[in-house]
Structures are given as structure tokens and as C-alpha cells.
Amino acid sequence: MKLTFYGAAGEVTGSCLRVDHAGGSFLVDCGLFQGGCEADRKNREALDFDLSQIDFVLLTHAHLDHTGLVPRLVSLGFKGRFHATAATVDLLGVMLLDSAYIQEKEAEWALRNARSRKARRGAEQGPLYTVEQARASLRRLHAVDYGEPVVPGKGVRCWFRDAGHILGSAIIEIDIEEKGHARRLVASGDLGQPMRPVLQDPARIRAADYLCIESTYGNRAHRPFQSTLDELAQVLHRTLEVDGGNVIIPAFAVGRTQEILFVLADLVRSGRVPRLDVVVDSPMASMVTELTVRHDNLWDDETRELYAWVQHHADRFHLRFVQDAEESMALNAVQGGLVIVSASGMCDAGRVKHHLRHNIGRRECAIVIAGFQAAGTLGRRLVDGARQVTLFRERIPVRARIHTIGGLSAHADQPALLHWLRGFERPPRRTFIVHGEAAASAAFAEAIEGEFGWPEVAVAEPQTPYTLD
């Protein structure tokens, strides 16, 4: 058996693991590279291998850094199926079409605004994939239930377990039979932080011969959740009630938006904030929230109780979802009193850029960063203290207060990752650290060795074949 990491090795985007074994080959995830000027080149150069050799693809969850190249894989000739949980299949029906639409629009914009021959040559490549290609890929999705044994190809049996990261996210246990005996590969996907709103905690795994584990926050601990709530309540009070400004929360449409809505509603229910006027300005986030309600069987008990409370207290927690562009633009005329939750979560695309443009230069406003910001993104520059930003070719001074509230992260921190690993009854023969920036992955590898003394713990190198005995 051989593993090759074609993404998310020394970085947090582009997840794609190729597994070659005696019975064939398959992929775990097929993600988009995001952030930085090299992302487009990397996405176009990705999947540069013989796709006829790939029998099927297993998808851990719906975030685009794990699924965003699915339509491109199909457009390049892949003929197999994609296996994912039912909730992930539902989410991808929204997310991949939205991603394709953005690809098409950005390609049109690049061609229209190309200033040089080099820029025009790049723009003439067209979109990474089209809406029609995304629709074609959706027909290849196969939904499975948590805990259901799946036989996707010769010599392979797998199980999807709840990862507690976003709706439908999964840890995948994969048994691969070679030479008369099976070896187990476990791909963690992205693991959620335990004791967080909406979803169940990550399932515990007892055994693996080989483990691939994420390390997004492998070198740090999140702030205690109660401290996060305290800080958010203070930001809301000062900005809305004292200064009279708006609070802008860039949020991923899938998972983060729904968790933020839970937290905001709970602050009102508990009396920490008297009332809130909350606007979700992201058509995709609106659709994903509807899907989240539809999959309420995946919620934890506290979320069910809060949802029932919200249904009877619209006067205190006023929530509306913005769909059309005109209504979105009208929000920019509102000078104060709003909490605007909008995508994208890293501030690099979508409607949130317009809200930042109209609010980031105002001292009475606040920007709340509530999720991981990849290197090279606008969100990362804000976190790192940028004093000026460029939005729609306009340089704007950063006068609004920037608050990084890391306790809302959907990714497990180092203590939570180590706690999850304690569920293993014996050490894996080899452990590969993936999905983390270099420093985070290296620190997490050291933490595993120091905490458990496991053998063969290494940070995965990109496009380096690892032969497993």
C-alpha cells in the first residue's frame, strides 16, 4: 500500500490523499487550494495523474478545501463515484454549484479587467470549472449513513464516523485487504472541538494501523468557551449600544454561520445581551441553515432546546436572511445597530467584502474574526494587524476594532486533538500529520511523541509517496 498527499501537507487547504493498493487506487478528499497568489496555479496543476486509475473517492466533509475540486476531477475524466454522508451530499448540492458560479464570474471579471498580456493569457484559461460541470459531478455522489459499512471498491471496506466539525463531517475508517489480511487506515478529516454548540462531539476511534490526522490548531489551545462568550458579549454591547455602529462577522457559510447564530441567540436567551437584530447575508449560508434544520437528528440536545426558544422570541432575537443583491446593498446604508454575518469566512470573496468596505473604516464598528484565516487571505492580514486594506481597488484605512475570537473555532485545538488520540487502544504503526501550516504540524508531531511516545510520527510531505509495509 502506498500513500501520496497531493494537498494539505504543510498547509491547510487542498486536501487530497491518494491511496494505492493491490486492488486499485482511490482518493480521500479532493479539495480546493485557497488563499494567496499561487492558489489558482495550484488548482489548475492539481490532479496531474492518470485519473483512469482512480476507482472512487471518499469525502470527509463538504468544506471546499476538501471537496472544491470534485467538479474539476469529473471534467478531467474521472468516471467513478464519490462516497459521503447524506448531509454532506445535501450540502454539496449547494456548495459546488455556488463555487462554480463564483469561478465563472471571477473568470469573466479577470478577462474584462486584464491589463497586460500575461494577465490576459491567464484569464483566457477560463474558469476552473463551470456550473454545468458542477451539476454533472453531483450526479456521481453516493450518500451513506454514519456507521454503515460501505464497500466502494475491490478489497476496500469503510465506515464513516461523526467528526463533529460541520454537519455531515466524518472520520473515515478504511479497511484495505492485501495478501490475505486487512490493514486499517483512518483519515480524521477535520475534527471538531468537543463541547461546542450544534453538533455531537467527535466519535472516538479505537484502532488504526495507519493514521492521517489534521493539525490546523496543532500548536495552540483555544480560549475557554466561556471567555469567548464574555468577549463577544462585550463587543456587542460596546459596538451596538455604546458606539452605535455595526458588527461584521465574516463566517464560513457551512458550519460557522450556524454556530455563530446559536451563540448569538444564547447570549440573548441568557440575558447577556438584551436583544439583537441579526442579518445573514449569504444565499449559500441561508440554504445551509435550512439544511441544518432538516438534519436536526445530528444536533445535540442543547441546540434543540435553543431552537425551540428562538421560535417563540423573535422580538428579542430578530433574525433575517438576505437573498437578493439589492437587499444586500441596502444594508450598507444602515449606519448602526446590525450584526451582519456574511461569507466568505476568510474575507477573500462574497458579500462580506462589500460590508467590510462600508464599515472597516469607521471607528464605531467592529469586525469579529471567528475562524481560521489561511496565509495570504484578507482575513489573515486583518488578524495580523494590517492598517490599510484594498477592497475593490480602493485603499481603505482600518479604523474599526478587529476582534479575533478563536474560541468559536470548529477545529479541535491541540488539547482536544490529544484527547481524541487517547481513544486509541494501541499506537498506530505510522501517523501522518496533515492539514496544518508547517509550524502547527511540526509542533503537533512533537506533542504526540512527547505525550504518547508513538513510533513513526511524521509531518506529511507533499507529493511524496509513502510505502507502507
C-alpha positions in Angstrom: 0.0 0.0 0.0 1.2 3.5 -0.8 0.0 6.9 0.4 0.6 10.2 -1.5 -0.5 13.6 -0.2 -1.4 15.9 -3.1 -2.6 18.7 -0.8 -3.0 19.8 2.8 0.7 18.8 3.6 2.4 21.7 5.2 -0.7 23.8 4.6 -4.4 23.8 5.4 -6.1 23.7 2.0 -6.2 21.4 -1.0 -6.8 18.2 0.9 -6.3 15.2 -1.3 -4.8 11.8 -0.3 -4.2 9.1 -2.9 -4.1 5.5 -1.7 -2.7 2.9 -4.0 -3.2 -0.8 -3.0 -3.2 -4.2 -4.5 -6.8 -3.9 -5.7 -6.6 -0.4 -7.2 -6.4 3.3 -6.2 -8.7 5.8 -4.6 -8.7 9.3 -3.2 -9.7 10.6 0.2 -11.0 14.2 -0.4 -10.4 16.4 -3.5 -10.1 19.9 -2.1 -9.6 23.4 -3.5 -6.4 25.3 -2.7 -7.4 28.7 -1.1 -5.5 31.9 -0.2 -2.5 33.5 -1.7 -1.5 34.3 -5.3 -0.4 30.7 -6.0 -3.8 29.2 -5.3 -5.1 29.4 -8.9 -2.0 27.9 -10.3 -2.0 25.1 -7.8 -5.7 24.3 -8.5 -5.0 24.1 -12.2 -2.0 21.9 -11.8 -3.6 19.6 -9.2 -4.9 16.1 -10.1 -2.0 15.8 -12.6 -2.0 12.0 -12.6 -3.8 9.2 -14.6 -7.4 9.6 -13.4 -8.4 6.3 -15.1 -6.5 4.6 -12.3 -8.8 6.1 -9.6 -11.7 3.8 -8.7 -13.6 6.0 -6.3 -13.3 9.0 -3.9 -14.2 9.2 -0.2 -15.2 12.7 1.0 -14.8 13.6 4.7 -17.0 16.7 4.7 -18.4 19.4 2.5 -15.9 22.3 3.0 -14.4 23.4 -0.3 -10.8 22.8 0.9 -11.8 19.1 1.0 -14.3 19.0 -2.0 -13.8 22.0 -4.2 -12.0 20.2 -7.0 -14.7 17.5 -7.3 -16.2 19.1 -10.5 -12.7 19.5 -12.0 -11.9 15.9 -11.3 -15.0 14.8 -13.2 -14.3 17.3 -16.0 -10.8 15.9 -16.4 -12.2 12.4 -16.9 -12.8 10.7 -13.6 -15.6 8.1 -14.1 -16.1 6.7 -10.5 -18.4 7.6 -7.6 -17.9 9.9 -4.6 -19.0 8.5 -1.3 -20.0 10.8 1.6 -22.6 11.1 4.3 -26.1 12.1 3.4 -25.7 15.6 5.0 -22.5 16.1 3.0 -24.2 15.2 -0.2 -27.0 17.7 0.5 -24.5 20.4 1.3 -22.5 19.8 -1.8 -25.7 20.3 -3.9 -25.5 23.9 -2.7 -21.8 24.5 -2.3 -20.4 23.1 -5.6 -22.9 25.0 -7.7 -22.1 28.2 -5.8 -18.4 27.6 -6.2 -18.8 27.0 -9.9 -20.8 30.2 -10.2 -18.1 32.2 -8.5 -15.4 30.5 -10.7 -17.4 31.6 -13.8 -17.9 35.2 -12.6 -14.3 35.7 -11.5 -13.1 34.4 -14.8 -15.3 36.9 -16.6 -14.1 39.7 -14.4 -10.4 38.7 -14.9 -10.8 38.7 -18.7 -12.6 42.0 -18.7 -10.1 43.7 -16.5 -6.8 42.2 -17.8 -4.2 45.0 -18.0 -1.3 43.1 -19.5 -0.6 40.3 -22.0 0.3 38.0 -19.1 -2.9 38.7 -17.3 -4.9 38.2 -20.4 -3.2 34.9 -21.1 -4.1 33.8 -17.6 -7.7 35.0 -17.9 -8.2 33.2 -21.2 -7.8 29.9 -19.5 -11.4 30.4 -18.3 -13.0 29.2 -15.1 -11.6 26.3 -13.1 -14.9 24.6 -13.8 -18.4 25.6 -14.8 -21.8 25.3 -13.3 -22.7 22.6 -15.8 -19.6 20.6 -14.8 -20.5 21.0 -11.1 -24.0 19.7 -11.9 -22.5 16.7 -13.6 -20.3 15.9 -10.6 -23.3 16.0 -8.3 -24.8 13.0 -10.2 -21.8 11.0 -9.0 -22.4 11.4 -5.3 -23.4 8.4 -3.2 -24.9 9.0 0.3 -24.1 6.8 3.2 -25.1 6.8 6.9 -22.8 7.1 9.9 -21.8 3.6 10.9 -23.0 1.9 7.7 -20.4 -0.5 6.2 -19.5 0.6 2.7 -17.7 -1.4 0.0 -16.7 1.2 -2.5 -14.2 -0.9 -4.5 -12.3 -4.2 -4.6 -10.6 -5.1 -1.3 -11.9 -2.0 0.5 -14.5 -1.6 3.3 -15.1 1.6 5.2 -17.1 3.3 7.8 -18.0 7.0 8.3 -18.0 8.2 11.9 -19.2 11.6 13.2 -16.3 14.1 13.3 -18.3 16.9 15.0 -16.8 19.5 12.7 -19.6 20.6 10.5 -22.9 19.0 9.5 -22.2 15.6 8.0 -18.4 15.7 8.7 -16.8 12.3 9.0 -13.8 10.4 10.3 -13.3 7.6 7.8 -12.1 4.1 8.9 -10.9 2.2 5.9 -10.0 -1.5 5.9 -7.8 -2.4 2.9 -7.2 -6.1 2.2 -3.9 -7.1 0.7 -2.2 -10.5 0.7 -4.9 -12.2 2.7 -5.2 -9.7 5.6 -6.7 -6.3 6.2 -4.9 -3.2 7.4 -6.8 -0.2 8.7 -6.2 3.4 7.5 -8.0 6.1 9.5 -8.4 9.6 7.9 -9.6 12.0 10.6 -10.8 14.7 8.2 -11.3 17.9 10.2 -12.1 17.2 13.9 -14.5 19.4 15.8 -13.8 20.9 19.2 -15.7 18.9 21.8 -18.4 20.6 24.0 -19.3 23.1 21.3 -22.8 24.1 20.1 -25.0 22.4 17.5 -23.2 19.1 16.8 -22.2 16.0 18.7 -18.6 15.5 19.8 -16.2 13.7 17.5 -16.5 9.9 17.7 -13.7 8.0 19.4 -11.7 5.6 17.3 -10.1 2.5 18.9 -7.5 1.3 16.4 -5.6 2.1 13.2 -2.6 0.6 11.6 -2.1 4.0 9.8 -3.5 7.3 10.8 -3.8 10.6 9.0 -4.7 13.4 11.4 -5.4 17.1 10.9 -3.3 19.7 12.8 -4.9 23.1 11.9 -4.5 24.2 15.5 -1.9 21.6 16.4 0.3 24.2 18.2 -2.2 26.1 20.3 -5.1 25.9 22.7 -8.4 27.8 22.1 -9.6 30.2 24.7 -12.1 28.7 27.1 -15.6 28.8 25.6 -17.0 30.9 28.4 -14.3 33.5 27.9 -15.2 33.6 24.3 -18.8 34.3 25.1 -17.7 37.0 27.6 -15.7 38.8 25.0 -18.4 38.6 22.3 -21.0 40.0 24.7 -18.6 42.9 25.4 -18.1 43.6 21.7 -21.8 43.5 21.0 -22.6 45.8 24.0 -19.9 48.4 23.1 -20.5 48.5 19.4 -24.3 48.3 19.2 -25.3 50.1 22.4 -22.5 52.5 23.2 -20.8 53.4 19.9 -23.9 52.9 17.7 -22.0 51.0 15.0 -22.4 47.7 13.2 -20.7 44.4 14.0 -19.5 42.5 10.9 -18.8 38.8 11.3 -17.1 37.1 8.3 -18.2 33.5 8.5 -18.0 30.3 6.5 -21.4 29.5 5.1 -21.2 25.9 6.3 -20.9 25.2 10.0 -19.5 28.5 11.3 -22.6 30.6 10.4 -24.9 28.2 12.1 -22.7 28.0 15.2 -22.5 31.8 15.4 -26.3 32.1 15.2 -26.5 29.6 18.1 -24.1 31.6 20.2 -25.8 35.0 19.4 -29.2 33.6 20.3 -27.9 32.0 23.5 -26.4 35.4 24.6 -29.9 36.9 24.2 -31.7 34.0 25.9 -29.3 34.2 28.9 -29.8 37.9 29.3 -26.2 38.7 28.5 -27.4 40.9 25.6 -30.9 42.4 25.7 -31.8 41.9 22.0 -30.2 41.5 18.7 -31.0 42.4 15.1 -29.1 39.8 13.1 -28.8 39.6 9.3 -27.3 36.6 7.5 -26.2 38.0 4.1 -25.2 34.9 2.2 -27.5 33.0 0.0 -25.5 29.8 0.5 -25.5 30.2 4.3 -29.2 30.6 4.2 -29.6 27.4 2.2 -27.2 25.6 4.5 -29.1 26.8 7.6 -32.2 25.3 6.1 -30.4 22.0 5.5 -29.1 22.2 9.1 -32.7 22.4 10.4 -33.6 19.5 8.1 -30.9 17.3 9.6 -31.8 18.1 13.2 -31.2 14.4 14.1 -27.5 15.3 14.1 -27.9 18.1 16.7 -27.0 17.9 20.4 -29.8 18.3 23.0 -28.9 21.9 23.9 -29.3 23.1 20.3 -32.8 21.5 20.1 -33.8 23.4 23.3 -32.4 26.8 22.0 -34.1 26.3 18.6 -37.4 25.9 20.3 -36.8 29.1 22.4 -35.9 31.1 19.2 -39.2 30.1 17.6 -41.1 31.9 20.4 -38.9 35.0 20.9 -38.5 36.7 17.6 -39.0 40.1 19.3 -35.7 39.6 21.2 -33.7 37.7 18.6 -34.7 39.1 15.3 -33.1 37.0 12.5 -33.5 37.6 8.8 -31.8 36.1 5.8 -30.9 38.3 2.8 -31.2 36.7 -0.7 -31.1 39.3 -3.5 -28.3 41.7 -4.2 -30.4 44.8 -3.9 -31.4 43.9 -0.3 -27.7 43.2 0.4 -26.6 46.6 -0.9 -29.3 48.3 1.2 -27.6 47.1 4.3 -24.6 49.3 3.6 -26.8 52.4 4.2 -27.5 51.2 7.7 -25.1 53.0 10.0 -25.6 51.1 13.2 -27.5 48.5 15.2 -26.9 45.5 13.0 -25.0 42.3 13.4 -24.1 41.2 9.8 -23.0 37.6 9.4 -21.7 37.1 5.8 -19.4 34.9 3.7 -16.7 34.3 2.9 -15.1 33.4 6.2 -11.6 34.4 5.2 -12.9 37.7 3.6 -11.5 37.0 0.2 -14.8 36.7 -1.8 -18.5 37.1 -1.5 -20.7 39.8 0.0 -18.7 40.3 3.2 -16.2 42.3 1.2 -18.8 44.9 0.5 -19.8 45.1 4.1 -16.1 45.4 5.1 -15.7 48.2 2.5 -18.5 50.2 4.2 -17.7 49.5 7.8 -14.0 48.8 8.3 -13.0 52.5 8.0 -15.5 53.5 10.8 -14.2 53.6 14.4 -17.6 52.9 15.8 -17.8 49.5 14.1 -16.3 46.1 14.9 -15.1 43.2 12.8 -15.2 39.8 14.6 -12.9 37.2 13.2 -14.3 33.8 14.3 -12.4 31.2 12.3 -9.1 30.1 10.9 -7.6 32.6 8.4 -5.2 31.0 5.9 -2.0 32.7 5.0 -2.4 35.1 2.1 -6.1 35.9 2.8 -7.5 39.3 3.6 -8.8 37.9 6.9 -5.3 36.8 7.9 -4.0 40.3 7.1 -6.6 41.8 9.4 -5.7 39.4 12.2 -2.0 40.3 11.7 -2.8 44.0 12.3 -3.0 45.5 8.8 -3.6 49.2 9.0 -4.8 49.5 5.4 -6.6 47.0 3.1 -7.5 47.1 -0.5 -11.1 46.4 -1.4 -12.3 46.7 -4.9 -9.1 48.5 -5.9 -9.7 51.1 -3.1 -7.2 51.6 -0.3 -9.2 51.8 3.0 -7.7 52.6 6.4 -8.6 50.0 9.1 -10.3 52.0 11.8 -12.9 49.5 13.1 -11.9 47.4 16.0 -10.7 43.9 15.0 -11.5 41.1 17.4 -10.2 37.6 17.0 -12.4 35.3 18.9 -10.7 31.9 18.4 -12.9 30.0 20.9 -15.6 29.6 18.2 -13.3 27.5 16.0 -14.9 24.4 14.5 -11.4 22.8 14.6 -10.1 20.9 17.6 -7.2 22.6 19.4 -4.1 20.7 20.5 -5.5 19.6 23.8 -8.7 18.3 22.1 -6.7 16.5 19.4 -4.5 14.8 22.0 -7.7 13.9 23.9 -9.1 12.3 20.8 -5.9 10.3 20.3 -6.2 8.8 23.8 -9.1 6.8 22.5 -6.7 4.6 20.6 -6.1 1.3 22.4 -2.7 0.8 20.8 -0.4 3.1 18.8 -0.8 3.2 15.0 2.2 1.8 13.2 2.6 5.1 11.4 1.0 8.5 12.0 0.9 11.2 9.3 0.3 14.9 10.4 -1.7 16.7 7.7 -3.9 19.8 7.2 -1.8 22.4 9.1 0.7 25.1 8.4 4.3 23.9 8.8 4.8 25.2 12.4 1.4 23.8 13.6 2.0 20.4 12.1 5.6 20.1 13.5 4.5 21.2 17.0 1.7 18.7 17.0 4.0 15.9 15.9 6.3 16.7 18.8 3.3 16.8 21.2 2.2 13.3 20.1 5.7 11.9 20.6 6.0 13.7 23.9 2.6 12.7 25.2 2.4 9.1 23.9 5.8 8.1 22.6 4.2 6.7 19.5 6.5 5.4 16.8 6.8 6.8 13.3 5.0 10.1 13.7 5.8 12.5 10.8 4.6 15.6 9.1 3.4 14.5 5.6 5.4 15.9 2.7 3.5 17.0 -0.4 3.6 14.6 -3.4 6.0 12.2 -1.6 4.9 8.5 -1.9 5.0 6.7 1.4 5.2 2.9 1.0 3.6 1.1 3.9 4.6 -2.4 4.9 
